[in-house]
Amino acid sequence: MASELNFFDTYVLMAITEEIVPQQTFFKDRYFPTGEGDIFACDKVQFTRDYTG
């Protein structure tokens, strides 16, 4: 027996929206834009910090 979902039922709509979690990407997209050419495969990145200024 197939079960039907009534998408106009309030409880079904509430259950669906509770499961949808929007991705928080505004900060990442705004200040750290990346494209296909920006992403590289490595496990570590060398970082040098200048404390003189």
C-alpha positions in Angstrom: 0.0 0.0 0.0 1.5 3.3 -1.0 1.3 6.2 1.4 0.4 9.7 0.3 1.7 12.9 1.6 -0.8 15.8 1.7 1.4 18.8 1.1 -1.4 21.1 2.0 -1.7 19.7 5.5 -0.2 22.0 8.2 1.6 19.2 10.1 3.2 17.9 6.9 4.4 21.3 5.9 5.8 22.0 9.4 7.7 18.7 9.4 9.2 19.4 6.0 10.4 22.9 6.9 11.9 21.7 10.2 14.1 19.3 8.2 15.4 21.9 5.8 18.5 23.6 7.2 19.7 26.5 5.0 23.4 26.7 4.4 25.0 29.7 6.1 27.3 30.9 3.2 26.9 34.7 3.1 30.1 35.5 4.9 32.1 32.9 3.0 30.6 34.0 -0.4 31.0 37.7 0.3 34.5 37.8 1.7 36.1 34.6 0.3 34.8 34.1 -3.2 36.2 30.9 -4.8 36.0 29.4 -8.2 37.1 26.2 -9.8 40.6 27.5 -10.3 41.0 28.6 -6.7 40.6 25.2 -5.1 43.7 23.0 -4.9 44.2 19.5 -3.4 46.6 19.6 -0.4 46.5 18.7 3.2 48.7 21.6 4.5 49.3 25.2 3.6 52.5 27.1 4.5 51.7 30.3 6.3 54.2 33.0 7.2 53.3 35.8 9.6 55.0 39.2 9.8 55.1 40.6 13.4 57.1 43.8 12.5 54.3 46.0 11.5 
